[in-house]
Amino acid sequence: MSAERLLLGVLAMLVTAANLLPGEAVEWRREAIAHFELWRLWTGQFCHWSLPHLAGNLAAVVAIGVIAGRPIRRWLAALPLAAPLLSLFLLAAVPGLDSYRGLSGLVGVLVAGAVLEGGTPGRLLGVAYLGKLVFDAAIGSTSVLLPPGIEVTWAAHLGGLLIGIALAVAFRLQRRSTQ
């Protein structure tokens, strides 16, 4: 079995488990992570506030897959490795954030992949994603997919995009070393 297939299986298990278990037990929660509930570094990126929230994030993943095609698989396979990095980014970059749920930060990783792998549609998606990120950071926003009182965590989207850029560099270096 290839590493890519193994990681895609881990991804499927994380998404499934994180959404079947009670959200309070798996969400990214600063205090719980400080008390060494380290599984939350992974599961918090995959659990969701509601079924519409999960459906919206999965729809974004599918749309990126349609835009970028088969090459996005390696980016999807990297998500279980990117999840704890994004969680650590949130711990450092957003000291006032107490809890977080959702795949949308990791969607930023996939957007970076779509920009590189998806031709013109992928680059247009990247521009749109940056525009929304700037809007959310400047004005703040809510989403119809989130329960009342839960705001979009734009810093997670930024962190995901930054991790995606770092992953792009790693993929390029890997490609060069194998040529």
LINQUITA-V474324 format. One record per helix or strand of 3 or more residues. SS is the DSSP state (H for helix, E for strand). FROM is the first residue (numbers start at 1). LEN is the number of residues. If there is no record, write none. Layout:
ss = [SS & SS]
from = [FROM & FROM]
len = [LEN & LEN]
//
This chain:
ss = [H & H & H & H & H & H & H & H]
from = [3 & 23 & 30 & 40 & 51 & 104 & 119 & 154]
len = [18 & 4 & 5 & 4 & 43 & 14 & 21 & 25]
//
